[in-house]
Amino acid sequence: MAKNEKDSQRQPVRQPYITRLRNYFFTGLVICAPLAITTYLTWTLIGWVDSWVKPYLPDVYNPDLYLPFSIPGFGLVIALLVITLVGFLTANLIGRSIISYGEYLLSRMPVVRNIYSALKQIFETVFRENSESFSSVALIEYPRKGLWALAFVATDTLGEVQSKLDEPAGKTISVFLPTTPNPTSGFLLFVPVEDVVILDMNVEEAAKLVISAGLVAPEFEEAKNEALAKRSSDKKSDSQTKTAQEA
C-alpha cells in the first residue's frame, strides 16, 4: 500500500486537454504577435517611402514600369542614396553655396521660413555628434505630488524661459513626458533640477516601458550586481563553513 502511494506521488499531474491547448496558443501568440507586428510596420514604412519616391523617378530608372512585378524597398534605397548625396555635396564649397542660396530663398517666404528654421534647429540639436539630448531618462512628479511619471531629459532650459524661472524655480531642465502607448506624443515640461530623479535605464528601455504600459520592465543593473555579490558571498561562506567542519 505504501509503495502504491509513493508511485502515485511520483507521477506528474497531467493538465486538462483544454488547459494545454490554451498554453500552446499563448506560447505561439507570444512568438508570432511581435513578429507579425514588426513585419507589418516595416512593410508599411517601406510602402510609404516608395509611394513618395517612385512617382518622381524617371521612367527609365523606375523598375515598376518595365518589370512584371514591383520591387518593394527600391524607393527607400533611392531616398537613402539621395540623402547621402546631399550630405556629401554640403561638405564641399559648391554644395554649401547651393544650400546657402536655397536657405536664402526660404528665408524670404513668410510662413515657410519659420517652419524650416525650427525644424532645422531641432534636427541639428538631436543629430549633433556631441549632443546629449534625450540621452537620459528621469522620474518626475506629474500630474501632482505623489504620482510619478517617466520622462526623457531633453536639455537644460535656455533663453527667456529659464530667465523667467530663475527666481521662482531656480535652475530647470526641459523634459519630454511621453504618453502611453504612443511615446511620440506627449508634453514639454520645465522641471526644477532638484525635482528630477535620473534613472540608469537608457532611452530604448524607457520607450519599451512606456509602450508596454509598464509590463516590460528593464533589468535593474544595480539589483543584478547586488544579487551576484550576495550569491558569491554565500558560496564563500559555505566553503569556509565546510572547510572548518572538515578541519
Beta strands, then each sheet from edge to edge (+ up, - down):
strand 1: 136-141
strand 2: 148-156
strand 3: 172-178
strand 4: 186-192
strand 5: 197-198
sheet 1: 4+ 3- 2+ 1- 5+
end
